[in-house]
Amino acid sequence: MSSPQIIEHLTEVVEELSAEESMRGIFHEHRDGDPLPSGRDLEEIISLSRSILFPGYYGDSNVNQSTIRYHIGVNMERLHKLLTRQIMAGLLFNQDCHCAQPLEEQDLCRKNAETIALTVLQRYPDIRRTLSSDVEAAFEGDPAAINQGEVISCYPVIKALTNYRIAHELYLEEVPLIPRMMTELAHSETGIDIHPAATIGKHFTIDHGTGVVIGATCIIGDNVKLYQGVTLGAKSFPLDENGKPIKGIPRHPIIGNNVIIYANATVLGRIHIGDGCVVGANVWVTRDMRAGTKKYKTEKTDKLDMFFEEGGGI
């Protein structure tokens, strides 16, 4: 095929790909001067946050008690700048700012982003306290763990929860897009998928972690432990008059305190799993469980799986 023929065919492809109807719903028209959300910057934000929240385990390994204030101070200043820019990018990307002129719009969004970034960073001491309880939960719940340092350095749940707990604070401040990008970075890194809108209490852990899914409207209490492959998902999606799923309604489980959910269990719908419940491996739960209930499968008998429920039934 000659060069002119190649150019002609490529031109046809370009025209087809550039047609407005082919891009409906999948094209974001960028405005000059607006920052775009950056996966690379968000990775640095997570890296800086981990070094601040777990000094000596992430970031500069030479940090000690005499240099800790300088270490955290330098990282915090850099973190505030990066976080401000990414929050601003999220606001502009989602077109949450509306002013008469683009420069005025950017200035308004920048000031708003700076305020939100500072608000979230002021919560880092509380985030560290909660993550510390998560580390304790992982260490206490795993006889293979040698010490808490191993948990912080190696366990995927701590990496995923660090991303989630920061992203959740951003979500509470109504920052668009950026919280979800943060939790998806953890999803790619660890195989643990936690929506930033979910509410998770303290002293929470996930053993192994791969394949865990926690939905957006899920509420989890304190002292909860999940194992790999657990899904806390939606049972069904109510539809509107056009047959489209209705968004923003509670559709995921509410998990009480002191609950254990074993590997590959699937808990679906806006149901309540009461305090102290135990959900066995490979079990489907679609109805409420009373406090203290245990639900699990026995070994296969005559090719049928039998379910046993203890502690008051469901």
Helices and strands as residue ranges (DSSP letters): H 3-18, G 20-23, H 39-53, H 68-93, H 102-121, H 124-140, H 148-154, H 156-172, H 178-190, E 193-194, E 199-200, E 205-207, E 213-214, E 219-220, E 225-227, E 231-233, E 254-255, E 260-261, E 266-268, E 272-273, E 278-279, E 284-285, E 294-297, E 307-310
